[in-house]
């Protein structure tokens, strides 16, 4: 699972292999379908944006739910901010955005605002 995800990232970035967004998505799906949460989140983001695959919000939501993160909405929002800012943890915008989405969906107004700001800034 992890190797499939790593290979997908290489294909997406063209790191050591020719860049191929469609192949990247195929490998993400392989990893995601085996339950690897980082791949599920990244695949969901690709599905939302139509990056290497046709846009499909319903399928994106399914993958976001599969990688669901435990915690209260407020806790998720705080953790998301740490990931987005790299404060005390390695910066991971994809994970931070996912946590904001989950937190916002659970009713956290602060996460809803932060998510809107991320979208406005193109993050």
N, C-alpha and C positions, 0 to 999 in steps of 0.2 A: 504494500500500500504506500509506504513512505517513498520507496524508490520510484514508483509510478508518478507520484506527486512531484518529486524532484525533477524527473524527466520532463513532465509537463511544463514546469517552470522554465527549464532550459529551452524547450521549444518555443515558449511564449517570448522569451527574451532574445533568442538566437545566441545563447551562451554555449559555445562549443559545437553547436549543430545549427543547420539553417533554420531561420525563424519560420514557424508554421503554426499559426493560431488554431487552425482546425484540428491539426494533430494534437496540439496541446490540450484542447477541449476533450478529445477522445481519451487521452491518458488521465485527465482530471476525472472524467466520468468513471473510468476503470477504478481509480483509487476511491472516489466518493462512494461508489456502489458497494465497496467493501467496508464502508463505515469510517473512513479517515476524515475526521472533522475539518482539518484545514482545506482538504480538497473539496469537501462539500460546500464550504463557505466560498471558496474561489470559483467553483463551478456556478454557484448561485449568482455571484456577481457577474460572471460572463453571460449568464442567461438573462439577467436584468438589462445589461448594456448591449447585448447582441454582439459580444466580442468573440469572434471565431465560431459563432453559432447563432441560429435564429433566436430573436428575443422570445422569451416565454416566461412571463411573470408567475404563472401558476406553478410551473416546474421549479422556478427559482425559489419560490416560497417553500416548496416541499423539501428542497435541499437545505434551506436555512433552518427549517424545523428539525430536520434530521441531525443537524449539528448544534442543536439548541444548547445554550449555555445556562447552567443553573444559577440561581441567585435572585434576590429581589430586584425590582426595576432600578432602584436607586444605587444598589451595589454594582449592578451591571454598568450603569452610566458612569460611575466613578472609575471602574476598571477600564471602560472604553476610553475615557479621557487619558488614562495613563498610557494605554497602547497607542493612542493617536499622537500623544506628545512625547512618548519615550521616557516618561518620568518614572524612574526606578525600575523600568522594565525595557526590554528591547522594543523599539518602535515597530508597530505592525498595524498599518492603516487598514488593511483588509479585516483583520480581527476586530480592531476598534470600531470600524463601520458596522460590522455584523452585530457587535454587542450593543451599539447605539440603536440599531434597527429593532432588536429584541426588546431592549429597554423601552423604546418609544412605543412599540406595539403593546407593551404591558402597562402603558399609561403614564410613564414618567415624562412630565412636561419639560424638564431640563434636557432630557435626551432628545425629545422632539425638536426642541430649539436647536440643539447642537447638530442634529442630523440635517436640519434645514440649512444651517450655516455651512456644513461640509458640502452639501449639494451646491450651494451658492458659490463656494470657493472652488468647485470642481475636484474635490477630494474623493 
